[in-house]
Amino acid sequence: MRNQPETKHAYSIPRLNWWFLFGSALFLVAAAAMVWVDYSDGEISWLGLRADRRWKFYQREFYNFEKKRLTADAKAAQLRNEEGFTKLTADLAKVKADLVKQQDNEAKLRAELDGLNTKASLVTREFTIEKATRDEVRSAYEAALERNEMNNDVDEVKKALRRVKAQNEIVDDLDRDKQKADAAVAVVEANLNAIVGQKQALEKSLQRMAGSVSLITKRLKELESPLVQGVVNAPVIEFALPTYKVEQIVAEKHHTDVNFTTVPRVDRCIMCHKGIDKKDLPPEEISWRTKKKVDFIEWSKLPQPYTSHPNQDLFVADNSPHPASTYGCTVCHWGWDRETDFSRAGHTPNAEETNSYVEVAGKWAKLAEDEDPPKGVKPVAMTERMAWQKNYHWFEEEFNVQPMRASQYVQASCLKCHTEQTNLKGGDKLDHGRRLVEQLGCWSCHKMKALESYSIHKVKEGEDFAGICNSYDVDPAEVLKLNPSVQIKVGAEMQIPIRTLRKVGPNLQKVAIKDTKEWTRKWLENPTAFRPNTYMPRFWGLDNNIGTPDRNNAEINAITEFLFNVSETPVLPAPPVAGNAEHGKTLVDNVGCLACHVVGDNLLSLKPPAKLAKFMDEWQYRRFRSQGPQLAGTGSKTDKNWLYAWLKDPKQYHPRTKMPNLRLSDQEAADIAEYLTGLRNEATDKQALAPVKEQVLNDLTVEYLEITLPHVEAVEKVNKLDDLIEKYFVDESLTEYYEDPGLLARKLAQQAKLQKKADEEFDDAAGVEAAKLADKLTKVQAAMKAAKDKVAALAQEQKQNVFLGSKLISRYGCFACHDIRGYANAKPIGAELSEWGSKPVSKLDFGLVEIEHNRESWILQKLRAPRSYDLGRIGVTRKPQELLKMPKFNLTDEQREQVITVVIGMTDEKLTPNEPQHLKPAEFQIERGRWLVKENNCQGCHLVEGRGWAIRGTGIPAGMEPPMISGTPTQLRQGQRTQPDWLFHFLKAPPTGQVRPWLKARMPTFGFSDAEANVLVRYFALEGNTQFPYQTPTHRATAEELAVGKKLFEGLSCVKCHIVDGKALGKPLAEIPEEDLGQLAPNLSLAHSRLQRDWLVNKWLVDPLSQQPGTRMPQFDYGTALPAKILPPEVMGGDARKRIEALADYVLSLGAPVNIETPVASEKKQP
Amino acid sequence: MKRMKVVSYVAAMILACGIARAEDNASISGKVAFEGDAPKAKKLKMDADPQCAGMHADKPATSEEVVVNANGTLKNVFVYVKSGVTGTYEAPKTPVMIDQHGCQYRPHVFGMQVKQMLVIKNSDDTLHNIHALPNNNEEFNKGQPATSADLKKTFLKADVMVKFKCDVHPWMTAYVGVLEHPFYAVTGDDGTFSIKGLPAGDYEVEAWHEKYGVQTAKLKVGAGEAKTADFKFAKAAE
């Protein structure tokens, strides 16, 4: 063996060992630190570390709450048991005593029975012996007879027979006694059995009570054991059976977009929000516990994240329409579904600042509305965002495309699926917002698909276009507009409109006969100065044009000149009678105007009286009362002649107006016109108008001409504007001749050709056509000539104004809300908002405004100060033509929140195929009906679906208000009360003062088309859950039944209130003094064609109050309790139901055509 | 022996408590004055129902809305202990009666206890309907043709005041105060009231009038004490 030389290394082994030791130690420490960070659930602030598994801390905290609650539950159960035990034990003792008594009784009876049995057997034996003796004697006697040995034995036979008879009687008696005793025993036995049953039930309850406590204590023990908790959740071991663990809901049907594909949502929210599905104790249990001083936890009052879901009727709970197990959380709330970190999951704070934050134990908390701050602490103004930053080091996760919806906007998510439905339960903010967006007309500049609601119809075998439209009661033109290229073949899909939005502003084509130029200029300058709550927005004097008053003045003047120059100007006659303003005021107060208008009230502070709060919230009340404009200042705006004509027939001036016809007499219309024109707005009257500067007008004209022309040509063109404005002076149908200058020449050539053909080929048909065309073209040429002359007659300044006005109307998009001549086919100017809720924040222009960079802040700023994003850029990077155009709407913060909820709710999210996308046919018809109810403001006067009756807020006395249409589901329903036929005709042409002549408010004529009236009739039937089409009652009353009905009708003095045959209170209606009119009840002579028998018999007569709370119709005892004077008890066997039917049949026979005892059948389709 | 004495004292005390509060004999009484000129009693126009008008052919009935007594006091004021009563009081077995007589309610203002029976009588030879408009209880509206049997009703919750009206005869109104205890009174022709049998305690007493609203007074009543509380209503500015 050679000695091996010692290996030389380039490094020192011992030193390496040291290094190794140091490295290992470092790794160990690092590993330990990692485990620590992983398993610590708080914050290691001195290290600047935030625990990644904070949810463990939350879970542990929650278990503490659960423990507390369970302890309380156990105590309550125990207390209840004690209470129950005492009662149950007492009951048991009583039952046991009863049992003993009954048992004694039984024994006694049984002994008696036994005695009887013995006696009976004895007697029976004796009876048998006697019978045998008798038989023996009788046979001996009969034998003697046969042998003709008649002797004295006959007597003996007779005696024996008598004995037997006597014995027989004894046996019968005994038998009866025995039966009696048997029955008595049976009763006692039944009693015994019942008592034994009772005893067993009581014993069972006692056992159960003991069991309930043991269940709770068992779970409590599990939670309480620190050893178990510590061990199962210890590092490494925890993989087996941890109690702190990852929990998630996989919403299979609800997907999230992950670029190019979608995956089911996996919501881990419940890891921290552990109390989300807990249900609070019922109020009676809470009051019991409070009384017994048992501590309890209300899940809904726990701090976040433990709070239970506030609306478990609709969400989370398994029996709700949106159970958490299938819907999860993020489908509505948004946020990053799998994330477990507070900020990264996308929690979004509310934006509004409130000064109710207090610092408690180092955390900032918001005081509840009725909560007082702790002693010595002064609440601080703060936003939720600031509080979160302080409390949880919250930051905005910028890569999250769907951050959670702030709680103030969470209803926006409903719009994802429920675009077609209104009156959403729990979606009132969204509903208010949608109505506001509809009323403000946002949709007329900005396309919003979610508002253009429609249903899908799949074409079936044998259907045609007209038939389909007819079956839905929709206007074919509307269907065509939605489905321009539809082909009617089996399986094709058609969109059927549910809501048809109408331009919100008035028609301006005849504005010159309604308003003055001066007023129009003042109005345009600042609409709210004249009408504080108008929906008309403000365009001038805003951030980006407040610095150019001269320019604004010229623009406003140009638009006004345009409107008045192109307006039709028919001369309106003065009212045929002189009006009385005082009468006019009374009429406005009474006839129903105030259901839709306010006179001088400020809508934004208007609240329904407390007694109406159950029928509508303040937003609904304001909505109902703002169907029409405020009436204050009417006199400064318009004149008597126009107002009179308008009141007499609103549709004549503006065919699409929602203002109905109240069928006012000449005098009434004149009175109201007199009163309203007397209401003047003095500030507007006094306001002086600045003259327009010529230079500004010239500059503006050139500026707008320069859009299409070079500067030099534009300057020249200023004096030759005729050809540019002539088209506004012809009928709209002729605009095409201006848009296509060669058209007239071509048509003339065509005419010449036709004429030539007729002349040369003797073609009569061509001749007729040529003549027709010639006639038309002559008219066109004449109209064009007239327009040319009219324009030529205008002064140069006027021409410039009309030109500029036309350009400005295009720029600001006035035609989107108003009908303006020459703009019938103009396209809306706003950006489409159908998917705005998904627009990336990076694509929003925040300008130089310092606000949070998120969608909600951007749109809030846009609504508050729409032109503010131009600030700092005007004249620097943006020319006047490039400035923002969005006007400012006069809204409160609350209203802005409602609008924002709608706008951010419109997203590009697609529904998965499993989700129901469209309404069922009945729901569709209900929605159509609701839309008409809303559009025509039926709820301004009536109670529909439990909402409305706004007119009662104007001080109309109870009993004088228009009738209730439908209340809560168990209450009155119009579809059940009246016959569809009657309702149809009533809606089409309501007669004044027929059913309830005492009402001063008048059902107006809305001018419903047949289709619309049918939609409403069907809506009421479906909403009332009644059969449709109407089924004629099969019952035909007999003469006797009618006689009973008549007796009841008279005996119950129905005519003390009801109108029959045009009479009431024994007098003709006309003779009843005004103050007694309020005492009357509906006209029963109309009942036969108006009321449904089913409703009368099953609902109304049985219990009027349950149908209509507060009704003056009393409930009678129709049965035997009725005084004999009215109906003797034996009539109809005293059967209340039969008597009610008789009364109903009699009422339905009143005033009915002869030979018709029951109402006439109704067809589904009206002629 | 001493022990026996103690036991017997205790027994006596227990007995005393059991025997329906021998100490509860405090009372509150007083007068309800009316300030200003007494308004003239309004005549009721009963033309709408000739039967009613016929019942008052000799002398037209007058409204009971405001009745000022000869001594300048106000009639039909419901005075009751609004708060401070702690015990529970069973409803009396005797029913309260309201009669429809001469097309007017008799009495016009009265009180009753929760769950006490209210008997509604119709002495008139015409149709009445009694329509109760409660705040906390269930509304009812029962027709009572002439010669009908009496109606029986109870209220399950305290309710001050429940208005009754007749929809056939709009001038007919009555008011009942429903309470959980028997401490109430209605002023009569002399304008006085007296609430008896009260246990000692701090009470809030309210006087209610259908036209002139409510007035309250706070009183501390010792055991067996007789306190007075006077109220004053003034004619509302019209």
Interface residues (C-beta under 8 A of the other chain):
Chain A: G1051 L1052 S1053 K1056 C1057 L1065 G1066 P1073 D1076 G1078 Q1079 P1104 L1105 P1109 G1110 T1111 R1112 M1113 P1114 Q1115 F1116 D1117 A1121 L1122 P1123 A1124 K1125 I1126
Chain B: D47 A48 D49 P50 T126 L127 N129 I130 H131 L133 E139 F140 N141 K142 G143 Q144 P145 A146 T147 S148 A149 D167 V168 P170
